[in-house]
Amino acid sequence: MDYEFSLGWMFGGLMIALAGGLIVIFYRQIAENLANGVSSYDHVKLFGIITVVVGLLVTANLHTFLLGLLVKLMFGK
């Protein structure tokens, strides 16, 4: 599989990473208003960090490579 850079995926990945960054910054307000409060602070922050990592993978257009590798491992060929 050849690597191919795409401006669309780059901007989309940056938006995903930005959304995850905002979740990490405002995790307390999000947890208090949308989740169960203090008990879910760490869960909301973890979700934000995972979102930032996924956004960076999408920005570099590596998500298709990793998903293809996962499918090959699961189903062969």
N, C-alpha and C positions, 0 to 999 in steps of 0.2 A: 504494500500500500504506500503510495507516494504522499508526501506531505504537501499540502497546498494552503497558502495563506489566503485569508478572506477578510476583507474590511467589514463585511456584515457580521461575521462571527466575532470579530474583534470588538466592535461597538456593542454587540449584544452581550458579550462576556464582561465588558467593562460595566455595563448597566447591572448585570447580575452581581458582580463584585461590589459595586456601589451600594446596592440594596442590602447585601450581607454586611457591609461595613456600617450602614445605618442601623441595622439590627443590633450589631455589637455595641455601637455607641449608645443607643437608647434601649438597651435590654431591660432595664428596670421598669421603665414606663410601659413597655410592651408586655412584660410579665405580669405587672399589676393590673393592666386593663384587659388583656386577652387570655391570660393563663391564671394559675392559682396563686399568684403572688410570690412570696419569698421562696417557697419550695421549688419554684420552677425557674429561678434566675439563671442557674447553671445550664438548664436545658435550652433556654432561649439563646443564651450566649453561644453554646455549642452549635446550635442550628445556624447562627450567624456566621460562625467561623467556617463551618462546612460549606455554606453558601458562598463565602469569599473564595475558598479553594476551588469549588466548582466553577465559579466565574473566571478565575485565572486559567483554569484548564480550557474553558471555552474560548477565552481571549486568545490563547496560543493555538487554538484549533486542534488540541490534543484529545478532546473528548471522543471524536470518531475513532481515533487510533485505539484508545483504551477500551471502548465498547466493542470494537472489532476483535481485539485480543481476548476479551472476556467471552465473546460468543464462540471464538475458535477453541478456547479452553473447555467450554461447556459442551459443545456439540461436535467438535472435531472439524476436520477439513478446514 
